[in-house]
Amino acid sequence: MKTLPLLRTLSHATLLSTVIVTAHANTLSDIQQRGDLNCGVYPDDPGRSALDSEGKWQGFYVEFCRGVAAAVLNNPDYVNYVEVGPKSRFTSLVDKSTDVVMYSSTWTLGRENTYQVSFPALYLFDGQGFVVRRSSNIHTINDLNDKTVCVTGNTTTQQNLEEFIATQGFNTKVVYANGDQFFRGSVCDAYSADRMNLATNLANRVDNRSDYVVLPDTLSREPIGPTVRNDDAQWQKIVRSVVHATILAEEKGITQANIDQVKQNSHNVETLNLLGVSGDIGQQLGLDPDWAYRTIKAVGNYAEIYNRHFGPDTPIGQERGLNALWRDGGVLFAPPFK
């Protein structure tokens, strides 16, 4: 009988300890005291995340690093870019060498639980595809039986491919290698990756794009987003809100060029809440009212970011597709800023 009060005391102590640990997980405060956002990026081809000729990081994912820095540090250039790879993209969060990772990481429940990370938002909707040489006589995914397929290891792409082969009973050999080895004429008959990844490879790593064909089949759904540690609810909301601010800005017709005019003249409540003229969204996030204004001023709305790096007028040349706004036939939308 006397053990019950003791158990209650231990339970209260455990709860108090949890609250204290959570309270100390203040990523925003750490970043502001440090003066830089530690943003994990993967050294990749131009379009996604790569160093340009002047040694500056550029690309779709890099823009979101800059957008977060603008929101929380008042300057999009206050970013310390940390190079990560397929393995370290998650462990870098756990060991706190990064505050957020902007990478082509697919959101899965298993990853959240295994690595103790969170995907606070989605900034790209993709699917797994295959590229083959035009001369290969491979026309659909079913022609991959008895063939060899290259795929990057330690990815959902690898898991999806191996599950498909097992389910279909194919005699397909899987080689763990990235696109470089396929495009350099390796023994692989095909290379499998997210379709945006394939388009990026074809834009940057081949001499003659017409020598290759992306198969029409899509093997999986790949919801892609930034990752953060799962011990800081405030920081999760900030990163999520930055992504959603760019999406809502597109919906409301706000661009880098017209944002000051819109802020001064708009009568739309949601627009005014977004730009800090009304409401208390900034206060709820622990930021000042102009956080989203700075983000959009620095990197633009979602359409501007996408079209600058992936759009039809770029070497990658991809239409919006699923990444169009909900009203334009896509699946992209932000929650109401109210």
LINZIZI-V198380 format. One record per residue. N is the residue number from 1. PSI is psi in whole degrees, -180 to 180 (* if undefined). NEAR is the number of other ideal C-beta (glycine too) atoms within 8 Angstrom. Layout:
BEGIN
N_PSI_NEAR + N_PSI_NEAR
END
This chain:
BEGIN
1_-36_3 + 2_-9_5 + 3_-21_6 + 4_-48_7 + 5_-37_7 + 6_-43_8 + 7_-40_8 + 8_-40_8 + 9_-44_8 + 10_-39_8 + 11_-44_8 + 12_-39_8 + 13_-41_8 + 14_-44_8 + 15_-44_8 + 16_-41_8 + 17_-41_8 + 18_-43_8 + 19_-42_8 + 20_-44_8 + 21_-44_9 + 22_-41_10 + 23_-31_7 + 24_-11_6 + 25_68_10 + 26_84_9 + 27_-41_12 + 28_-47_12 + 29_-41_7 + 30_-43_9 + 31_-44_14 + 32_-35_9 + 33_-37_6 + 34_-37_7 + 35_4_7 + 36_147_10 + 37_122_14 + 38_101_12 + 39_120_16 + 40_128_17 + 41_155_17 + 42_126_13 + 43_106_7 + 44_-165_8 + 45_157_10 + 46_140_10 + 47_-45_14 + 48_-65_15 + 49_113_14 + 50_158_12 + 51_133_7 + 52_-174_9 + 53_-19_3 + 54_6_4 + 55_19_5 + 56_141_6 + 57_134_12 + 58_156_10 + 59_169_14 + 60_-50_14 + 61_-33_13 + 62_-35_13 + 63_-36_12 + 64_-28_15 + 65_-48_16 + 66_-38_13 + 67_-41_16 + 68_-42_15 + 69_-39_16 + 70_-39_16 + 71_-43_15 + 72_-18_12 + 73_3_12 + 74_8_5 + 75_121_7 + 76_-14_11 + 77_-6_6 + 78_63_10 + 79_130_12 + 80_107_7 + 81_123_9 + 82_119_11 + 83_129_8 + 84_165_12 + 85_-172_7 + 86_-34_8 + 87_-47_7 + 88_-10_9 + 89_-31_15 + 90_-43_12 + 91_-28_9 + 92_-28_13 + 93_-43_17 + 94_-42_10 + 95_4_6 + 96_25_7 + 97_-14_7 + 98_151_12 + 99_-32_12 + 100_147_16 + 101_124_16 + 102_101_12 + 103_168_13 + 104_57_12 + 105_129_12 + 106_132_10 + 107_116_10 + 108_151_7 + 109_-36_5 + 110_-41_6 + 111_-41_13 + 112_-42_13 + 113_-39_7 + 114_-45_6 + 115_-3_10 + 116_46_9 + 117_171_13 + 118_144_9 + 119_95_13 + 120_-19_11 + 121_170_10 + 122_129_10 + 123_3_9 + 124_132_10 + 125_119_14 + 126_-178_13 + 127_154_11 + 128_134_14 + 129_-170_14 + 130_141_14 + 131_140_14 + 132_164_11 + 133_140_8 + 134_-30_8 + 135_-1_5 + 136_-15_8 + 137_26_5 + 138_121_11 + 139_-26_5 + 140_172_8 + 141_-28_9 + 142_-18_6 + 143_-1_9 + 144_-5_12 + 145_135_9 + 146_17_5 + 147_177_11 + 148_131_11 + 149_129_16 + 150_142_15 + 151_146_15 + 152_131_11 + 153_165_7 + 154_39_6 + 155_161_9 + 156_-26_9 + 157_-45_12 + 158_-47_13 + 159_-44_8 + 160_-43_11 + 161_-47_14 + 162_-36_9 + 163_-41_8 + 164_-46_11 + 165_-44_10 + 166_-43_7 + 167_-41_6 + 168_-14_8 + 169_28_4 + 170_152_9 + 171_65_5 + 172_131_11 + 173_133_7 + 174_128_11 + 175_127_12 + 176_100_8 + 177_150_11 + 178_-175_7 + 179_-28_12 + 180_-47_8 + 181_-34_11 + 182_-48_13 + 183_-18_10 + 184_9_6 + 185_34_3 + 186_-179_9 + 187_-11_4 + 188_141_12 + 189_-20_10 + 190_160_16 + 191_133_14 + 192_134_12 + 193_175_14 + 194_147_14 + 195_-35_12 + 196_-36_13 + 197_-44_12 + 198_-43_15 + 199_-38_13 + 200_-42_13 + 201_-45_15 + 202_-29_12 + 203_-23_14 + 204_-17_9 + 205_7_9 + 206_151_9 + 207_-37_3 + 208_103_5 + 209_-30_7 + 210_-10_5 + 211_-7_9 + 212_155_11 + 213_131_7 + 214_123_11 + 215_152_13 + 216_-15_4 + 217_142_8 + 218_120_7 + 219_-28_12 + 220_170_8 + 221_136_5 + 222_87_11 + 223_121_10 + 224_135_13 + 225_173_13 + 226_159_15 + 227_145_13 + 228_170_16 + 229_155_13 + 230_15_9 + 231_11_7 + 232_94_12 + 233_-37_6 + 234_-46_11 + 235_-38_14 + 236_-45_12 + 237_-36_10 + 238_-50_15 + 239_-43_14 + 240_-43_10 + 241_-34_13 + 242_-47_14 + 243_-47_16 + 244_-29_12 + 245_-40_16 + 246_-35_16 + 247_-46_14 + 248_-35_12 + 249_-42_16 + 250_-46_13 + 251_-36_10 + 252_3_12 + 253_25_7 + 254_127_13 + 255_173_11 + 256_-37_11 + 257_-35_4 + 258_5_9 + 259_-37_14 + 260_-39_6 + 261_-43_7 + 262_-44_13 + 263_-35_10 + 264_-33_6 + 265_-14_6 + 266_147_11 + 267_7_4 + 268_125_7 + 269_-44_7 + 270_-39_11 + 271_-44_11 + 272_-37_12 + 273_-42_13 + 274_-43_14 + 275_5_14 + 276_10_14 + 277_-34_8 + 278_172_6 + 279_-179_8 + 280_33_5 + 281_-43_12 + 282_-44_12 + 283_-40_8 + 284_-32_6 + 285_-10_11 + 286_21_7 + 287_172_10 + 288_170_6 + 289_-26_7 + 290_13_9 + 291_-47_15 + 292_-35_16 + 293_-46_11 + 294_-40_12 + 295_-51_15 + 296_-39_16 + 297_-33_8 + 298_-43_11 + 299_-11_14 + 300_-177_12 + 301_178_13 + 302_-43_11 + 303_-41_9 + 304_-42_12 + 305_-49_14 + 306_-50_12 + 307_-28_11 + 308_-30_10 + 309_-32_14 + 310_-15_11 + 311_175_13 + 312_-25_7 + 313_9_5 + 314_166_12 + 315_-29_7 + 316_-39_12 + 317_45_9 + 318_131_10 + 319_165_5 + 320_-45_11 + 321_-128_8 + 322_-23_9 + 323_14_10 + 324_162_9 + 325_157_10 + 326_-35_7 + 327_-13_4 + 328_18_7 + 329_2_3 + 330_-164_12 + 331_9_7 + 332_125_11 + 333_158_8 + 334_151_9 + 335_156_5 + 336_133_5 + 337_74_12 + 338_*_6
END
